[in-house]
């Protein structure tokens, strides 16, 4: 399964419903929702009220990226707001195993994100528990950053490790993803691409379709 997950942070918030429907109709599978608390990352974005309000606009998978300290505190509220998948940062969880179990017990898929300088080895004990691993290819907290090249090696190494163990969680990449580097990321082993500026800057419908074509071509081959 190869999926484009447009990041809502890149959208025009005065036209949210219109832009969500545009990327949905153009073939995006997930909607990536960055929740920031101003503590784990410097920025503050949005929370449950906004997520709940846009849930009626689309049936896309709501992929909630929790850039907050101790995200386990919000699992039940995120489920109520309409989240389908919650991705937490390894660096933000004192008890990562417990948080993963909280998410799954609430009936959602569980993902774990790693900051650029965090090695994939920190997930060795939970690789068989997670549905998705998010490799951050920028430092979290702001949109529009440039892709960090060594993230490609992390994706390759993670895919190799998962293959060796016979495990099949999704590998998502977030940060500086563009039409120019999408194929490289897929070839390295990613199967879910998060893109904000590259989707919503300009014609969101055309940009989504261009990403969708790359994903479709790669999956066909």
C-alpha positions in Angstrom: 0.0 0.0 0.0 1.5 3.3 -1.1 -0.2 6.4 0.2 0.1 10.2 0.0 -0.7 12.0 3.3 -1.1 15.7 2.7 -0.2 17.7 5.8 -2.9 20.0 6.9 -0.3 22.5 8.2 0.4 23.4 4.6 -3.2 24.2 3.8 -5.0 27.6 3.7 -6.9 27.5 7.0 -9.5 30.0 5.6 -10.4 27.4 3.0 -10.0 24.1 5.0 -13.1 22.2 3.8 -12.4 23.1 0.2 -8.8 22.1 0.3 -9.5 18.8 2.2 -12.1 17.9 -0.4 -9.7 18.7 -3.2 -6.9 16.4 -2.0 -9.5 13.7 -1.1 -11.0 13.8 -4.6 -7.6 13.8 -6.2 -6.5 10.6 -4.6 -4.9 11.3 -1.3 -5.5 8.4 1.2 -4.5 9.9 4.5 -4.8 13.4 6.0 -1.8 14.1 8.2 -2.7 16.2 11.2 0.2 17.7 13.2 -0.7 18.4 16.8 1.9 20.6 18.5 2.0 21.7 22.1 4.6 24.4 22.2 6.7 22.3 24.7 7.9 19.2 22.8 8.2 21.5 19.8 8.3 25.3 19.7 5.1 25.8 17.7 1.5 25.4 18.7 -0.8 24.2 16.0 -4.3 22.8 16.7 -6.0 20.1 18.7 -9.2 18.0 19.1 -11.8 20.7 18.3 -10.4 21.3 14.9 -10.0 17.6 14.2 -13.6 16.9 15.2 -14.9 19.8 13.1 -13.2 18.5 9.9 -14.0 14.9 10.4 -17.4 15.3 8.7 -15.6 16.7 5.6 -13.9 13.5 4.5 -13.6 9.7 5.0 -9.8 9.9 4.6 -7.7 8.2 7.3 -6.9 10.8 10.0 -3.2 10.3 10.7 -2.6 12.3 13.8 1.1 13.1 14.5 1.4 14.0 18.2 4.3 16.3 18.7 3.4 16.7 22.3 4.9 15.7 25.7 3.4 12.5 27.1 0.8 12.0 24.3 -0.8 9.1 26.1 -2.8 11.8 28.0 -4.8 12.6 24.9 -5.5 9.2 23.4 -9.1 8.9 24.4 -9.9 12.5 23.3 -8.2 12.0 19.9 -10.3 8.8 19.4 -13.4 10.8 20.2 -12.4 13.6 17.8 -12.1 11.1 14.9 -8.4 9.9 14.8 -7.8 6.6 13.0 -4.1 6.4 13.6 -2.0 8.1 16.3 1.7 8.5 15.8 3.7 9.5 18.9 7.3 10.4 19.3 9.7 8.0 21.0 11.4 11.0 22.5 8.2 12.3 24.1 7.1 9.1 25.9 8.5 8.0 29.2 6.8 4.6 28.8 6.5 4.0 25.0 5.2 0.5 25.3 2.4 1.7 27.5 1.4 4.5 25.1 1.4 2.1 22.1 -0.9 -0.2 24.1 -3.2 2.7 25.0 -3.6 3.6 21.4 -4.4 0.0 20.3 -6.8 -0.6 23.2 -8.7 2.5 22.1 -9.2 0.9 18.7 -6.7 2.9 16.6 -3.5 2.1 14.8 -0.3 3.0 16.6 2.7 4.7 15.0 6.0 5.8 16.4 8.0 8.8 15.1 11.7 9.3 15.3 13.5 12.7 15.1 16.3 13.0 12.6 19.1 12.4 15.1 17.3 9.5 16.9 18.7 6.0 15.8 16.2 3.4 14.7 17.7 1.0 17.2 15.6 2.6 20.0 12.6 0.8 18.5 14.0 -2.7 18.6 11.8 -3.8 21.5 8.5 -2.5 20.0 9.0 -3.2 16.2 6.5 -6.0 16.4 3.9 -3.9 18.1 3.6 -0.8 15.8 1.6 -0.3 12.7 3.7 2.5 11.4 7.1 4.1 11.9 7.6 7.7 10.9 11.1 8.8 9.9 11.3 12.6 10.4 13.4 14.1 7.6 13.3 17.6 9.1 13.4 18.6 12.8 9.8 18.8 13.9 7.9 21.9 14.7 7.8 24.0 11.5 6.6 23.5 7.9 8.6 24.3 4.8 12.0 22.9 5.9 14.5 21.3 3.7 14.9 17.6 3.5 17.8 16.1 5.6 19.6 13.8 3.3 20.7 11.2 5.8 17.0 10.4 6.4 17.2 8.3 3.3 19.8 6.0 4.9 17.5 5.7 8.0 14.7 4.6 5.8 16.9 2.0 4.0 18.2 0.7 7.2 14.8 0.4 8.8 13.3 -1.4 5.7 16.2 -3.8 5.8 15.7 -4.5 9.5 12.0 -5.0 9.1 12.5 -7.4 6.2 15.1 -9.4 8.1 12.6 -9.8 11.0 9.6 -10.5 8.7 7.7 -7.5 10.0 5.5 -5.3 7.9 4.7 -1.9 9.5 4.3 1.0 7.2 7.2 3.4 6.8 6.2 7.0 6.7 8.5 10.0 5.9 7.6 13.5 6.9 9.6 16.7 6.1 10.8 18.3 2.9 9.0 15.6 0.8 8.5 16.8 -2.8 7.7 15.5 -6.3 11.5 15.6 -6.9 12.5 13.2 -4.1 9.4 11.1 -3.8 10.8 8.2 -6.0 14.0 8.1 -4.0 12.0 7.7 -0.8 9.9 4.9 -2.2 13.0 3.2 -3.5 14.6 3.4 -0.1 11.6 1.6 1.4 9.0 4.2 2.4 5.4 3.6 1.5 3.6 6.6 3.0 4.7 10.1 2.1 3.7 13.2 4.0 3.8 16.5 2.1 2.5 19.9 3.1 3.9 22.7 1.0 4.4 20.4 -2.0 0.7 19.6 -2.0 -1.0 22.8 -0.9 1.3 25.5 -2.5 -0.3 26.3 -5.8 -2.9 23.9 -7.2 -3.6 21.2 -4.5 -5.6 19.1 -6.9 -2.9 19.0 -9.6 -0.1 18.4 -7.0 -2.0 15.6 -5.3 -2.6 13.9 -8.7 1.1 14.2 -9.5 2.1 12.5 -6.3 -0.6 9.9 -6.8 0.8 9.0 -10.3 4.2 8.5 -8.8 2.8 6.2 -6.1 0.7 4.3 -8.6 3.6 3.8 -11.0 5.9 2.6 -8.2 3.3 0.2 -6.9 2.7 -1.2 -10.4 6.4 -1.9 -10.8 
